[in-house]
């Protein structure tokens, strides 16, 4: 027998450089604890597999060896690489898991290591028959920084769908959101996009139920509270850091799709965003750009 019913269950843990928070309203504490522990185990498993920096991860081993010889992959990681390559094609190269060497070159030298428009993605050789990967040279590195949280939330979504929990809200670093069912006080959960210069001003609100929202920005807040450009937001077409101050938010039924597209759309021109959205169903995109600290909002919608 399970214990007494709780009104709201909340728990959190740290993974992928972010705080993972889960809220399950109106459910038995022991059931919630069991589901939460399963979620935590799965997210940490994915992190240990995909981490760029952890020396025990499969990605670390691939980056260290794949330019020397073909590296055997399990089916999951092979499928992940295929998915990333597919999304790179769909987004005309704007989603690119091989930007890490360019980012490191900019940090060290102030300039990219490759000419504008040159990606390392076409130097990844996948062998479907043997489920292996080979890099064309030692400069090629893969980094799932713009993919990992969305992929993890995709797995969390499956765990929640196969659980007795009808309503749930998950926030992964506040930038990647997953909702199941509805808020106890309404027909859906709400996710607001705040004005960077006025915390009381909500520039857009997504109503979500059994769907996700992912937000990507080309800035960070330093120790003094100032907004600074992110070095790791690179336009693969130009090889340069994405300029200005912009935020891109995507609503999608798929957490992974939302994560990938928020990353890609952040560096794409509006015309390309519209063209790319034609390939998807039931997604919304909101781009907020700031000029002299004043927000300008543009909505993209595809049903």
Residue pairs with C-beta under 8 A, 6 or more apart in sequence:
2 28
2 29
2 30
2 31
3 28
3 29
3 30
4 28
4 29
5 26
5 27
5 28
5 29
6 26
6 27
6 28
6 29
6 32
7 25
7 26
8 23
8 24
8 25
8 26
9 22
9 23
9 24
9 25
9 27
9 29
9 32
9 33
9 36
10 21
10 22
10 23
10 24
11 21
11 22
11 32
11 33
11 36
12 19
12 20
12 21
12 22
13 19
13 20
13 40
13 43
13 44
14 20
15 40
15 43
15 44
15 47
15 152
16 43
16 47
16 51
16 148
16 149
16 152
16 172
16 173
17 173
18 149
18 172
18 173
18 174
18 175
18 176
19 173
19 174
20 40
20 43
20 170
20 171
20 172
20 173
21 170
21 171
21 172
22 36
22 39
22 168
22 169
22 170
23 168
23 169
23 170
24 32
24 35
24 36
24 165
24 167
24 168
25 167
25 168
25 183
25 184
26 167
26 184
27 164
27 165
31 163
31 164
31 165
32 165
35 159
35 160
35 163
35 165
38 159
39 156
39 159
39 160
42 152
42 155
42 156
42 159
43 152
43 155
43 156
46 148
46 151
46 152
46 155
47 54
47 148
47 152
48 54
48 56
48 57
49 57
49 58
49 59
49 76
49 77
50 57
50 58
50 59
50 80
50 144
50 147
50 148
50 151
51 57
51 59
51 60
52 59
52 60
52 63
52 100
52 141
52 142
52 143
52 144
52 145
53 60
54 60
58 73
58 74
58 77
59 142
59 143
59 144
61 71
62 71
62 73
62 133
62 142
63 141
63 142
65 71
66 133
66 134
66 135
66 140
67 134
67 135
67 136
67 137
67 138
67 140
69 134
70 127
70 130
70 132
70 133
70 134
71 132
71 133
71 134
72 130
72 131
72 132
73 81
73 131
73 132
73 133
74 131
75 131
78 126
78 128
78 131
78 133
80 144
80 147
80 151
81 124
81 126
81 133
81 142
82 126
83 256
84 95
84 97
84 144
84 147
85 121
85 124
85 126
87 95
87 260
87 264
88 94
88 95
88 96
88 97
88 119
88 121
90 276
90 279
91 260
91 261
91 264
91 265
91 268
91 276
92 237
92 268
92 272
92 276
93 119
93 121
93 236
93 237
94 235
94 236
94 237
94 264
94 265
94 267
94 268
94 272
95 146
95 260
95 261
95 263
95 264
96 119
96 121
96 236
97 121
97 142
97 143
97 144
97 146
97 147
98 119
98 120
98 121
98 123
98 124
98 140
98 141
98 142
98 143
99 119
99 143
99 232
99 234
99 236
100 141
100 142
100 143
100 145
101 113
101 114
101 120
101 139
101 140
101 141
102 112
102 113
102 114
102 234
102 239
103 231
103 232
103 234
104 113
105 111
105 112
105 113
106 112
106 231
106 234
106 241
107 231
112 234
112 239
112 240
113 139
114 120
114 239
115 239
116 237
116 238
116 239
116 240
117 236
117 237
117 238
117 239
118 239
119 236
120 139
120 140
120 141
123 135
123 136
123 137
123 140
124 133
124 134
124 135
124 136
124 140
124 142
125 133
125 134
125 135
125 136
126 132
126 133
127 133
127 134
144 151
145 232
146 216
146 259
146 260
146 263
147 256
147 259
147 260
147 263
149 172
149 173
149 175
149 176
149 214
149 259
150 176
150 212
150 214
150 255
150 256
150 257
150 258
150 259
150 260
151 256
151 259
152 172
153 170
153 172
153 176
153 178
153 212
153 255
153 256
153 259
154 254
154 255
154 256
156 170
156 178
156 255
157 178
157 180
157 212
157 255
160 168
160 178
160 180
161 180
165 180
166 180
166 181
167 180
167 181
167 182
167 183
167 184
168 178
168 179
168 180
168 181
169 177
169 178
169 179
169 180
169 183
169 189
170 177
170 178
170 179
171 177
172 178
175 214
175 215
175 216
176 212
176 213
176 214
176 215
176 255
176 258
176 259
177 191
177 208
177 212
177 213
177 214
178 212
178 255
179 188
179 189
179 191
179 208
179 209
179 210
179 211
179 212
180 209
180 210
181 209
181 210
182 188
182 189
182 209
183 189
183 190
187 209
188 207
188 208
188 209
189 207
189 208
189 209
190 205
190 206
190 207
190 208
191 205
191 206
191 208
191 213
192 202
192 204
192 205
192 206
193 202
193 203
193 204
193 205
193 206
193 215
193 247
193 249
193 286
193 288
194 201
194 202
194 203
195 201
195 202
195 203
195 295
196 219
196 227
196 245
196 247
196 290
196 295
197 290
197 293
197 295
203 286
203 288
203 295
203 297
204 249
204 286
204 288
204 297
204 299
206 213
206 249
206 251
206 284
206 286
208 251
210 253
211 251
211 252
211 253
212 251
212 252
212 253
212 254
212 255
212 258
213 249
213 250
213 251
213 258
214 249
214 250
214 252
214 255
214 258
214 259
214 261
214 262
215 247
215 248
215 249
215 250
215 262
216 233
216 247
216 248
216 249
216 262
216 263
216 265
216 266
217 230
217 233
217 246
217 247
217 248
217 266
218 229
218 230
218 233
218 241
218 242
218 243
218 244
218 245
218 246
218 266
218 267
219 227
219 228
219 229
219 230
219 245
220 227
220 228
220 230
221 227
221 228
222 228
227 245
229 241
229 242
229 243
229 245
230 241
230 242
231 241
233 241
233 242
233 266
233 267
234 240
234 241
234 242
234 267
235 241
235 242
235 267
236 267
237 267
242 266
242 267
244 289
244 290
245 289
245 290
246 266
246 287
246 288
246 289
246 290
247 266
247 287
247 288
248 262
248 265
248 266
248 285
248 286
248 287
248 288
249 262
249 285
249 286
249 287
249 288
250 257
250 258
250 259
250 261
250 262
250 265
250 283
250 284
250 285
251 258
251 283
251 284
251 285
252 258
252 261
252 280
252 282
252 283
253 282
257 280
257 283
258 283
261 276
261 280
261 283
261 285
264 276
265 273
265 276
265 285
265 287
268 276
270 287
270 298
270 300
273 285
273 287
273 300
274 300
277 283
277 285
277 300
277 302
278 302
280 302
281 302
281 303
282 302
282 303
283 302
284 299
284 300
284 301
284 302
285 299
285 300
285 301
286 297
286 298
286 299
286 300
287 297
287 298
287 300
288 295
288 296
288 297
288 298
289 295
289 296
289 298
290 296
